[in-house]
């Protein structure tokens, strides 16, 4: 643990000799830069209705809808902020004119950039729940056409469940510009998680919600630690080719390793405060993927009209090992009391291996007519093969070649008013079976998904924009069968309306406000037969968000605030349990100043101001507790 802090401190000292220059991270402000209320993130700051794990009730990350600098990648391992500086959710109007959009939305990540000036940004702070944080990010010009972005960070803090891991991350991004308009970008990053106890899962089934538990108190035994590593690396290149063609390509490798893995499951809650404890232990597991995209485009201009034709080839190979775990029952334990049971002997069983090979070729057209509108059309042919090897069972293989398509039209009705509409069909991943399932960790099959949406954008004033739209997303629905196996159980449809308001309604006040009103429904034989309900697990009919900053008269000082509300949610597949609606409030202060000519930012943040208790629905009848009231204080300086 000490060596991790030491490495980051040495890096900070070694780079901080650079003289004062223009600010880099001190100016990070997600509220000020958000284009809409549909989701954006810069470093630790996040705003909007949606995130990488939740768009219109589905997860783009689980679906495999990740882009890096606009190019396709398959990413089983998480990105570190040392590698990427921000991400944006592309959905609705934000996905118009976006090449080959996806029904569940796209999360587009931006690599850290290195400019012509030498800058070293250091962030140090406390929180959000104890522990500390040190981040060092530098941009270093090495030659006239070569620069490097480098970073390292260490975090030691606590989660709502009392889990208190140590995490260390590193990242490198080099940029070489061999010719005008061309660049080659190799990159690498790594995350190491140490001493990360298994997050407790509270399973109540259809009998109701679990009793409130004590947050920030870890309920499991100390030996149920997890250790994992995440590696992402590759090379991206783009630039002009002969004949006026533009070329972009990426080759990407992502590796996620669970060296040790536990799952602590509490169930059968009693009025005396006891519950039954089961701990699952898995052997070493991992998911590796090699992926990439090669894209060529040619633009033709005629007056106010511009036409661009694209050709794209995407591919990936993903291999995952899972299963082979052993479950140990520990009988009844008292919730909130430290558990001191001895660690049992572990004899792992043979696991399973999945391999996915997928190739997708596509062509697309993007037409734009100044002050009139735009048209985007795409057609893809994908060849999806999956091979599953399970112990004691014959190897199974699936082969699903299929056509995918997308079309989008935007019309400028007036200079301040535009209308849009789109349709999309995609082939997406459906994740893995949850910890509470009999087939825990099993990779689920790929699924066809369909989406349409339509809406308007109104620019009320220069700094105030409204987006309003309707949408519908349809895909297969996965749930538990009578044997507790998590598998396809019908069809789900999310239909709704979404609204976004961003900008400055009055001088000094910047807001990001949004709302989603949705009608999620499940259909199919299991619903008609009464085995599962019509409401999908964990979904709500209502999401509201408001984030903002208000500049105070004191120079450089502003107040920050946020309110996030979700309506009641269905807790189980039988639709007998309802998780109540909740609103979470945050508040803080930002102070931008200079210390001896060095740009600096001091941020104080309080999250969950009212200390509201809430349950996160993980799967049918299974829950995790939300984060309690927390405090954080961060100082960022750009040397």
C-alpha positions, 0 to 999 in steps of 0.5 A: 500500500505504501509503495503505491502512494510513494510511486504517485508522489515521486511522479508528482515531484518529478513533473511539477518543475514545469513553469506556470502555464494555461490551466488544464484540469482547473477549468474542468466543469461538466455543467458548463460544457454539457451540450444537453441533459442526456449525460456527460462526465469529466473526471469525477464530475457527472451530470445528466439523466443518463450514464454509461450504465443507464440510458433509457433503462438499458446499459450501453456498456453491457450492450457493447456500445462503446466508442473511443474517439468515435471508433468502435472498440470492445471493452470488458475492462474499465477505463481509467481517468488517466487514459480518458478525460471525458465521455458523452452519452450519444442518444436522441438528437445527440446521435444524429449524424453519428456514424452507425448509432446503436439502439441502447445509445452510445458512450463516446470516450475522449483520450487525454490530449497533449498540447504544445505547452508543458502542464502538470496537473495535481489533484489531492483531496479527501473523500468522499467517504474517508481515505485520500486521493492523489492524481497527477496528469501531465502533458509533455511536448517532446518535439515539434510534432510529438507530445505525451500525456501521462498520469498516475493516481491512487485512491483509498476510500470507502463505499456505502457497503463499508468496502474500503479498497486501495486502487492505483491507476496509470495511463500514457497517451502519445500523439505523433503528427507526421504530416498536416492533418494526420496523427498516430496515437498509441496508448496504454492504461492499467488499474490495480484494485487491492483489498476490495471486499465483496460488495454484499448482496441482499436477497429478499425475493418477492417477500418485500424489501430487506430491512435497512442496513447500516451503511459504511459498516462492512457485514462480511468476513475480512478474508472475502477480498477481491483482487483484480486488474484492468488493462487497456491499450492500443493504437489509433491513427487517422489522416488523409489518403490519396484521392481526397479520402480520409482514413481512421483506424484503431486496434484495441486490446482490453483485459479484465482479470479477477484474480480472486472473487467472492460474492456475499449473499444475505437472505431470509431476513428475520425480525430479530435482525438475523439473516442467512449468509452464503459466500460464493468463491470463484477461481481466477477469471477473466475476459479479454478482447481484441477489437478494432475498426478501419474506416474510410470516407470521402466528402463531396461538396456542392454549394451549401450541400455536403455529402460524405460516404463511409465504408467501415470494417469492424471486428472483435474476438472476446474470450471469457472464463467464468464459473467453477465457483463453490458456495458455502453456507454459514447459517444465520448471522446478525446484520450489523455485527462483524462476522468472524467465521473462519475461511473455508477450504476452497476446491474450485471446479472446472469453469466455462469458456466463451469465445465470440468472433464478430465481423461487421462491414458497413456503408453509410451516407451523411448528407448536410444542407446548410440551414436546411437539415441533414440525412444519415443512412447506414447499412451493416452486415454482421457475422456473429459466432459464439462458442461455449465450452462447459464442463461435462457438456458438449461444446455449443456453437451459434452462428447469427449473420444478420443485417443491421440498419439505421436512418436519421433525418433532421430538418431546420424548421427555423434558425432556432428550431429543428426537428429530428427522427431516427430508426435503428436496429442493432446487435448487442450483448446482454451481459452476464447472469447476476450473482443471485442466479443458479447460472451466476456469471454465465455470458448471455447471448447477443440479441437484436434490438430496435429503436425509434425516436423523434423530437425537436430542439429549440434554441430559446436564446444564445445560451439556453437550449431545449430538447424534447423527444419521444422514443421506443426501445425493444429487445428480448427480456432476461429473467429467472425461470422456475429453476432460478436460471437467468435466461430469456423470458420474453420481450421488453419495450421501453416507450417514453418522452425525454426533455433537456434544458441547458444553458444560462437562464439568468446571468451567473446561473448555469443549469443542466435539467432533464426529465424522462417519463417512461412506460416500460412493459414486458410481454411474452408467454411467461407474462401471459401465464402469470409467471412474471409480471408486466413491469421489468425489474428495476425500472421506473416511470420517472427520472428527473435531474437538475444540476447547476452552478451559480457564480457568487460576487466574490471573484472565482467563487461559485455554488454548485447544486444537484437534485436527482429523483427517481420514481418508484421501481419494481423490485422483483419479477413477480411485481409484488415488491416496489422500491419507493421513490427517492430524491437525492440532493447534493451541494458544494462550493468551487473556488477558482484562484491563483497561488503564486501565479499557479492556477488552482481550484478548490472544491468542497462537495456534500452528496446525499445532503439529507442522508436518504436511504435507498435500495439499488435493484441489482436483479429480481429481489436482490439489492445493494444499499445506496451511498449515505451522506458524504463529504469531499474536499479536493485541491487541483493545481496546474503547474 
